[in-house]
Amino acid sequence: MSTPADAQRMEKIVSLCKRRGFIFQSSEIYGGLNGLWDYGPLGVELKRNLKNYWWRVTVHERDDVVGMDGAILTHPEVLKASGHVEGFSDPMIDCRTCKAHLRFDQLIEKKGVKQCPNCGGRDLTDARQFNLMFETHVGAAAEESSIAYLRPETAQSIFVQFKNSLEVSRKKLPFGIAQIGKAFRNEINPRNFTFRSREFEQMELEYFCRPEQGMELLEYWKGERLKFYENIGIPREKLHVKTVSDEERAFYSKGTYDIEYDFPFGQQELEGVAYRTDYDLSQHQKASGKSLEYFDEETKQRFIPHVVEPSAGVDRTVLALICEGYAEDQAPDEKGKMETRLVLRFHPRMAPIKCGIFPLLKNNERLVAKAKEVVDLLRPHMFVFYDESGAIGRRYRRQDEIGTPFCVTVDFETLGEKDEKLRDTVTLRERDSMKQERIAISDLLAALSVRIA
């Protein structure tokens, strides 16, 4: 249950995201489009770091997973076979008092009576099913035969390309197909900033296996996914594994876990890990008339593989990283007076900018030239930011606020003016502890690379 303090914290996080260029309201100058968000210069770097790391540990560091990138526009027969055309809907209710459109599970209940959570009104319509898919038309004529959909999940393109991916990759069971991509759901009531949006990105893996391996691999992938979140800076105590009950999980699933995080607005899902049995491949084989069976060379058996699916939300995880990183503490200003410092404590591998580089004075040509040499040294290996404006303490604060883990200052010691032994050394400052150390420029890349990884 979130508290007023949590709501205030969330307001500060949303404000920071706009002020520092992480996340903007989409089409803001035209009044915005509800449930849609644009990632600014820092947000896109954070998001890319997350996706790149997921791809690295899920695909590149494993022998049993390959990747693909499916089309967003989806053939209607694919989504009919998967059950989305008929069954991908939420119960929707309207409040006649304030005209709000609400999902049934958003209603509050007082003394046994359902009420609108916005105005408290009790004059509600009956629930009706609302299909969440965005429909469009392909080609010049808008007729029934030209209907297509924006995909509501990335999984179905993996299933329909299962046979092609299997043949070209020459993998044996168990093996997986991974995909990162956009999906679209016409949410009745988008809310909680980027948490529930109409356009979002997924990191999905379909891990195909023998029927007898399904439950064991469900447990394995639950463990792997928890490890992933810890490795990007989300502590285990803030993560919760919910076993989805028989009544709540999809009818074709033999077991599902939700991995949830303690957001300021409550404990909410980051990822689902589901054992989907052979439902999807069976449905597509039946509807398409094409065999999606696997032939085992050793046993000479043919069968439809079962699948375990870890499916994570990119946008939700980015939001969790920002919420987890956001902190306020006390730090001295240039005169030694304590002031409130706003800091994003991102894990270095997730931080948008890895290192800020400053000459002590911008009007000293030798300091500026040396600082730019450091930029040229580091830039091929990591995203760095050069800043020469304002007092050095202000520059540190700006980098703290956007989560930069390290700052390098080029000063007069670097030029050897105070002590020849310190020539070609710089001050390396760490964000969280604010500790500073002297380090040789020649050792800088190696030292930063170790700390970021």
C-alpha positions as CSV (number, residue, x, y, z in Angstrom):
1,M,0.0,0.0,0.0
2,S,1.5,3.4,-1.0
3,T,1.5,6.3,1.3
4,P,1.4,10.1,0.9
5,A,5.2,10.1,1.3
6,D,5.4,7.5,-1.5
7,A,3.1,9.7,-3.7
8,Q,5.4,12.7,-3.0
9,R,8.4,10.7,-3.9
10,M,6.8,9.6,-7.2
11,E,6.0,13.2,-8.0
12,K,9.7,14.1,-7.5
13,I,10.8,11.2,-9.7
14,V,8.4,12.3,-12.5
15,S,9.6,15.9,-12.3
16,L,13.3,14.8,-12.4
17,C,12.6,12.6,-15.5
18,K,11.3,15.6,-17.4
19,R,13.8,18.2,-16.1
20,R,16.8,16.1,-16.8
21,G,15.7,14.5,-20.1
22,F,14.8,11.0,-19.2
23,I,11.1,10.8,-20.1
24,F,8.8,13.3,-21.8
25,Q,5.0,13.2,-22.4
26,S,4.5,12.3,-26.0
27,S,3.3,15.1,-28.2
28,E,3.5,17.4,-25.2
29,I,3.3,20.7,-27.2
30,Y,-0.1,19.5,-28.5
31,G,-1.4,18.7,-25.1
32,G,0.0,15.2,-24.9
33,L,-1.3,11.8,-25.9
34,N,-2.4,9.7,-22.8
35,G,-0.5,6.5,-22.2
36,L,2.3,7.3,-24.6
37,W,5.8,8.5,-23.6
38,D,9.0,9.7,-25.4
39,Y,12.5,8.9,-24.0
40,G,14.8,11.9,-24.0
41,P,18.6,12.0,-24.4
42,L,19.3,10.3,-21.0
43,G,16.3,8.1,-21.0
44,V,17.2,6.5,-24.3
45,E,20.7,5.7,-23.1
46,L,19.4,4.1,-19.9
47,K,16.9,2.1,-21.9
48,R,19.6,1.0,-24.4
49,N,21.9,0.0,-21.6
50,L,19.2,-2.2,-20.1
51,K,18.3,-3.8,-23.4
52,N,21.9,-4.4,-24.4
53,Y,22.6,-6.0,-21.1
54,W,19.6,-8.3,-21.3
55,W,20.6,-9.3,-24.9
56,R,24.1,-10.0,-23.7
57,V,23.2,-12.3,-20.9
58,T,20.2,-13.9,-22.6
59,V,21.7,-14.4,-26.1
60,H,25.4,-13.7,-26.5
61,E,26.6,-15.4,-23.3
62,R,24.6,-18.6,-24.0
63,D,24.9,-21.3,-26.6
64,D,21.2,-22.3,-26.4
65,V,19.5,-19.0,-27.4
66,V,19.2,-17.2,-30.7
67,G,17.6,-13.9,-31.5
68,M,15.0,-12.5,-33.9
69,D,13.1,-9.3,-34.6
70,G,9.6,-9.8,-35.9
71,A,7.3,-7.3,-37.6
72,I,5.0,-5.2,-35.5
73,L,2.0,-5.4,-38.0
74,T,0.6,-8.9,-37.5
75,H,-1.5,-11.1,-39.8
76,P,-5.0,-11.4,-38.3
77,E,-4.9,-15.2,-38.6
78,V,-1.9,-15.3,-36.3
79,L,-3.9,-13.5,-33.6
80,K,-7.0,-15.5,-34.2
81,A,-5.1,-18.7,-33.7
82,S,-3.5,-17.4,-30.5
83,G,-6.9,-16.4,-29.1
84,H,-6.2,-12.6,-29.1
85,V,-8.9,-11.6,-31.5
86,E,-11.6,-13.4,-29.5
87,G,-10.3,-13.2,-26.0
88,F,-7.8,-10.3,-25.5
89,S,-10.1,-8.0,-23.6
90,D,-10.7,-6.3,-20.3
91,P,-14.0,-5.7,-18.5
92,M,-14.7,-1.9,-18.8
93,I,-17.1,0.2,-16.8
94,D,-18.1,3.9,-17.2
95,C,-18.8,6.2,-14.3
96,R,-21.8,8.3,-15.3
97,T,-20.9,11.0,-12.8
98,C,-17.4,11.9,-13.9
99,K,-17.5,10.1,-17.3
100,A,-14.3,8.1,-16.5
101,H,-13.6,4.9,-18.3
102,L,-12.4,2.3,-15.8
103,R,-11.2,-1.3,-15.7
104,F,-13.5,-3.4,-13.4
105,D,-10.6,-4.1,-11.1
106,Q,-10.0,-0.4,-10.5
107,L,-13.3,0.1,-8.7
108,I,-13.2,0.6,-5.0
109,E,-15.7,-1.0,-2.6
110,K,-17.1,0.7,0.5
111,K,-19.7,-1.0,2.7
112,G,-20.3,-3.6,0.0
113,V,-21.0,-1.0,-2.8
114,K,-18.7,-0.5,-5.8
115,Q,-17.6,3.1,-6.3
116,C,-15.6,5.2,-8.8
117,P,-12.0,5.7,-7.5
118,N,-12.0,9.2,-9.0
119,C,-15.2,10.8,-7.7
120,G,-16.7,8.2,-5.4
121,G,-19.7,8.0,-7.7
122,R,-21.9,4.9,-7.5
123,D,-23.8,5.5,-10.8
124,L,-21.8,2.9,-12.9
125,T,-22.6,1.1,-16.1
126,D,-22.6,-2.7,-16.4
127,A,-19.2,-4.2,-17.3
128,R,-18.6,-4.9,-21.0
129,Q,-15.7,-6.5,-22.7
130,F,-13.2,-4.0,-24.4
131,N,-10.7,-5.5,-26.9
132,L,-7.2,-4.1,-26.2
133,M,-5.7,-4.6,-29.6
134,F,-5.1,-1.7,-32.1
135,E,-6.7,-2.5,-35.4
136,T,-5.4,-1.1,-38.7
137,H,-5.6,-1.8,-42.5
138,V,-2.8,-2.9,-44.8
139,G,-3.0,-1.8,-48.4
140,A,-5.0,0.8,-50.3
141,A,-8.5,-0.4,-49.5
142,A,-9.9,-0.3,-45.9
143,E,-12.0,-3.5,-46.0
144,E,-12.3,-6.6,-43.9
145,S,-9.7,-8.6,-45.9
146,S,-7.1,-5.8,-45.3
147,I,-7.4,-5.9,-41.5
148,A,-4.2,-6.3,-39.5
149,Y,-3.3,-5.5,-35.9
150,L,-0.4,-3.9,-34.1
151,R,0.9,-6.8,-32.1
152,P,-0.2,-7.0,-28.4
153,E,2.9,-9.0,-27.5
154,T,6.2,-10.0,-29.2
155,A,5.7,-13.7,-28.5
156,Q,3.5,-14.7,-31.4
157,S,6.1,-13.8,-34.0
158,I,8.5,-16.1,-32.3
159,F,6.1,-19.0,-32.4
160,V,5.2,-18.6,-36.1
161,Q,8.9,-18.4,-36.9
162,F,9.8,-21.3,-34.7
163,K,10.5,-23.7,-37.6
164,N,12.5,-21.3,-39.6
165,S,14.7,-20.3,-36.6
166,L,15.2,-23.9,-35.7
167,E,16.3,-24.9,-39.2
168,V,18.8,-22.1,-39.7
169,S,20.3,-22.2,-36.2
170,R,20.6,-26.0,-36.1
171,K,19.8,-26.0,-32.3
172,K,18.6,-29.0,-30.3
173,L,16.1,-28.9,-27.5
174,P,16.1,-27.2,-25.1
175,F,16.8,-23.9,-26.9
176,G,15.3,-20.5,-26.9
177,I,14.4,-17.6,-29.3
178,A,14.8,-14.1,-27.8
179,Q,13.3,-10.8,-29.0
180,I,13.2,-7.2,-27.9
181,G,10.5,-5.1,-29.4
182,K,7.5,-2.8,-29.2
183,A,4.0,-4.0,-28.4
184,F,0.7,-2.1,-28.2
185,R,-2.4,-2.4,-26.0
186,N,-5.3,0.1,-26.0
187,E,-5.3,0.3,-22.2
188,I,-8.6,1.5,-20.8
189,N,-6.9,3.6,-18.2
190,P,-3.1,4.1,-18.5
191,R,-1.6,5.1,-15.2
192,N,1.4,5.3,-12.8
193,F,3.6,7.2,-15.2
194,T,5.2,4.8,-17.7
195,F,4.2,1.7,-15.8
196,R,1.0,1.0,-17.8
197,S,1.2,2.5,-21.3
198,R,-0.5,1.9,-24.6
199,E,2.9,1.5,-26.4
200,F,5.6,-0.3,-24.6
201,E,8.6,-2.5,-25.2
202,Q,9.1,-6.1,-24.1
203,M,12.2,-8.4,-23.6
204,E,10.8,-11.8,-24.2
205,L,12.4,-15.3,-24.4
206,E,10.5,-18.4,-25.6
207,Y,12.5,-21.4,-24.3
208,F,11.5,-24.6,-26.1
209,C,11.8,-27.9,-24.3
210,R,10.5,-31.5,-23.9
211,P,7.3,-31.8,-22.0
212,E,9.0,-33.5,-19.0
213,Q,11.4,-30.5,-18.7
214,G,8.8,-27.8,-18.4
215,M,8.3,-27.5,-14.6
216,E,12.1,-27.8,-13.9
217,L,12.9,-25.1,-16.5
218,L,10.2,-22.8,-15.0
219,E,12.1,-22.9,-11.7
220,Y,15.4,-22.4,-13.5
221,W,14.3,-19.3,-15.4
222,K,12.7,-17.8,-12.3
223,G,16.1,-18.0,-10.7
224,E,17.9,-16.6,-13.7
225,R,15.6,-13.6,-14.0
226,L,15.9,-12.7,-10.3
227,K,19.7,-12.8,-10.7
228,F,19.4,-10.5,-13.7
229,Y,17.5,-7.8,-11.7
230,E,20.1,-8.0,-8.9
231,N,22.9,-7.6,-11.5
232,I,21.4,-4.3,-12.7
233,G,21.1,-2.8,-9.2
234,I,17.6,-3.9,-7.9
235,P,18.1,-5.5,-4.5
236,R,16.6,-8.9,-3.8
237,E,14.6,-7.6,-0.8
238,K,12.7,-5.2,-3.1
239,L,11.8,-8.1,-5.5
240,H,8.9,-10.5,-4.7
241,V,7.9,-13.7,-6.5
242,K,4.2,-14.2,-6.7
243,T,2.9,-17.7,-7.6
244,V,0.0,-17.0,-9.8
245,S,-3.0,-19.1,-8.7
246,D,-4.9,-21.6,-10.8
247,E,-7.8,-19.2,-11.1
248,E,-5.7,-16.2,-12.2
249,R,-3.2,-17.8,-14.7
250,A,-4.0,-18.5,-18.3
251,F,-5.8,-21.7,-18.9
252,Y,-3.0,-23.2,-21.0
253,S,-0.3,-22.5,-18.4
254,K,0.8,-25.2,-16.0
255,G,2.7,-22.7,-13.8
256,T,3.3,-18.9,-13.7
257,Y,5.4,-16.6,-11.5
258,D,5.1,-12.9,-11.4
259,I,8.3,-11.1,-10.4
260,E,7.2,-7.9,-8.7
261,Y,9.0,-4.8,-7.4
262,D,8.3,-2.3,-4.6
263,F,7.4,0.8,-6.6
264,P,6.4,4.0,-4.7
265,F,2.8,3.3,-5.9
266,G,2.9,-0.3,-4.6
267,Q,4.1,-3.8,-5.3
268,Q,3.7,-4.3,-9.1
269,E,4.8,-6.7,-11.8
270,L,8.0,-6.3,-13.7
271,E,8.0,-9.7,-15.4
272,G,6.1,-12.9,-15.9
273,V,7.7,-16.3,-16.1
274,A,5.2,-18.8,-17.5
275,Y,5.2,-22.5,-18.5
276,R,2.9,-22.2,-21.5
277,T,3.0,-26.0,-22.4
278,D,2.6,-26.7,-26.1
279,Y,-0.5,-24.5,-26.5
280,D,0.9,-21.8,-28.8
281,L,2.7,-24.1,-31.3
282,S,-0.3,-26.5,-31.3
283,Q,-2.7,-23.6,-32.1
284,H,-0.5,-22.3,-35.0
285,Q,0.1,-25.8,-36.4
286,K,-3.7,-26.4,-36.4
287,A,-4.6,-23.0,-37.9
288,S,-1.9,-22.8,-40.5
289,G,-1.9,-26.5,-41.5
290,K,2.0,-26.4,-41.4
291,S,3.9,-28.8,-39.2
292,L,5.6,-27.2,-36.2
293,E,6.8,-30.5,-34.8
294,Y,10.4,-31.1,-33.6
295,F,12.2,-34.2,-34.8
296,D,14.6,-35.7,-32.3
297,E,17.5,-37.4,-34.2
298,E,18.5,-39.6,-31.2
299,T,15.1,-41.0,-30.3
300,K,13.5,-40.6,-33.8
301,Q,10.4,-39.0,-32.1
302,R,8.3,-36.2,-33.5
303,F,6.5,-34.0,-31.0
304,I,5.4,-30.4,-30.5
305,P,7.8,-28.7,-28.0
306,H,6.6,-27.1,-24.8
307,V,7.8,-23.6,-23.9
308,V,8.8,-21.6,-20.8
309,E,8.4,-17.8,-21.3
310,P,10.2,-15.2,-19.3
311,S,8.6,-11.9,-20.5
312,A,9.9,-8.6,-19.0
313,G,8.7,-5.0,-19.6
314,V,11.5,-2.7,-20.7
315,D,9.7,0.5,-19.7
316,R,8.7,-1.0,-16.3
317,T,12.2,-2.0,-15.6
318,V,13.6,1.4,-16.6
319,L,11.1,3.0,-14.2
320,A,12.1,0.6,-11.5
321,L,15.8,1.5,-12.0
322,I,14.9,5.2,-11.7
323,C,12.8,4.6,-8.6
324,E,15.4,2.5,-7.0
325,G,18.2,4.9,-7.8
326,Y,16.5,8.1,-6.6
327,A,17.9,9.4,-3.3
328,E,18.4,12.6,-1.4
329,D,21.3,13.1,1.0
330,Q,23.5,15.8,2.5
331,A,26.7,17.1,0.9
332,P,28.9,20.1,1.4
333,D,28.8,23.0,-1.1
334,E,31.9,25.0,-2.3
335,K,32.0,26.8,1.1
336,G,31.6,23.7,3.2
337,K,28.0,24.3,4.1
338,M,25.8,21.2,4.0
339,E,23.0,21.1,1.4
340,T,20.6,18.6,0.0
341,R,22.0,16.6,-2.8
342,L,19.8,14.8,-5.3
343,V,21.4,11.7,-6.7
344,L,20.4,8.7,-8.9
345,R,22.4,5.8,-7.7
346,F,22.3,3.7,-10.9
347,H,24.5,0.6,-11.1
348,P,27.4,1.8,-13.3
349,R,26.6,-0.6,-16.1
350,M,23.1,0.9,-16.3
351,A,24.1,4.6,-15.9
352,P,23.4,6.7,-19.1
353,I,26.7,8.5,-18.8
354,K,29.6,6.6,-17.3
355,C,32.0,9.5,-16.7
356,G,31.9,13.3,-16.5
357,I,35.1,15.0,-17.5
358,F,35.9,18.6,-16.3
359,P,38.8,21.0,-16.7
360,L,39.1,22.9,-13.4
361,L,38.9,26.3,-15.3
362,K,37.4,26.8,-18.7
363,N,39.6,29.8,-19.5
364,N,42.9,27.9,-19.1
365,E,43.8,26.5,-22.5
366,R,46.2,23.9,-21.1
367,L,43.6,22.5,-18.7
368,V,41.0,22.4,-21.4
369,A,43.3,20.7,-23.9
370,K,44.3,18.1,-21.4
371,A,40.6,17.4,-20.4
372,K,39.8,16.9,-24.1
373,E,42.6,14.4,-24.4
374,V,41.0,12.5,-21.6
375,V,37.7,12.7,-23.5
376,D,39.3,11.3,-26.6
377,L,40.9,8.5,-24.5
378,L,37.6,7.3,-23.0
379,R,35.0,8.1,-25.6
380,P,35.7,5.0,-27.8
381,H,35.0,2.8,-24.8
382,M,32.1,4.4,-22.9
383,F,29.6,7.3,-23.1
384,V,31.3,10.3,-21.5
385,F,30.2,14.0,-20.9
386,Y,32.5,17.0,-21.1
387,D,31.5,20.0,-19.0
388,E,33.5,23.2,-18.4
389,S,30.8,25.6,-17.2
390,G,30.2,26.6,-13.5
391,A,32.0,25.9,-10.3
392,I,33.3,22.3,-10.0
393,G,30.9,21.5,-7.1
394,R,27.9,22.5,-9.3
395,R,29.2,20.3,-12.1
396,Y,29.5,17.3,-9.7
397,R,25.9,18.0,-8.5
398,R,24.6,18.0,-12.1
399,Q,26.2,14.6,-12.8
400,D,25.0,13.2,-9.5
401,E,21.4,14.1,-10.4
402,I,21.6,12.2,-13.7
403,G,23.3,9.2,-12.1
404,T,26.8,9.5,-13.6
405,P,29.0,7.1,-11.4
406,F,32.4,8.8,-12.0
407,C,33.8,12.2,-12.6
408,V,37.3,13.2,-13.6
409,T,38.8,16.6,-13.0
410,V,41.9,17.9,-14.8
411,D,43.6,20.4,-12.5
412,F,47.0,22.2,-12.0
413,E,48.5,19.0,-10.5
414,T,47.7,17.3,-13.9
415,L,50.0,19.9,-15.5
416,G,52.7,19.2,-12.9
417,E,52.7,22.8,-11.6
418,K,52.5,21.9,-7.9
419,D,54.3,18.6,-7.8
420,E,56.1,17.0,-10.8
421,K,55.2,13.5,-9.4
422,L,51.5,14.3,-10.0
423,R,52.0,15.3,-13.7
424,D,49.5,13.5,-15.9
425,T,47.3,12.4,-13.0
426,V,43.7,13.4,-12.5
427,T,41.2,13.5,-9.7
428,L,38.7,10.6,-9.9
429,R,35.5,11.2,-7.9
430,E,33.0,8.5,-7.1
431,R,29.3,9.5,-7.1
432,D,27.9,7.5,-4.1
433,S,30.7,8.0,-1.5
434,M,31.9,11.3,-3.0
435,K,35.4,10.1,-2.3
436,Q,38.2,11.4,-4.5
437,E,41.5,9.7,-5.5
438,R,44.5,10.6,-7.6
439,I,45.0,8.4,-10.6
440,A,47.3,8.4,-13.6
441,I,45.7,9.1,-16.9
442,S,47.3,6.0,-18.3
443,D,45.5,3.9,-15.7
444,L,42.2,5.6,-16.1
445,L,40.5,3.5,-18.8
446,A,41.4,0.2,-17.1
447,A,40.2,1.4,-13.6
448,L,36.9,2.7,-15.0
449,S,36.3,-0.4,-17.1
450,V,36.6,-2.7,-14.1
451,R,34.3,-0.5,-11.9
452,I,31.6,-0.2,-14.6
453,A,31.5,-3.9,-15.3
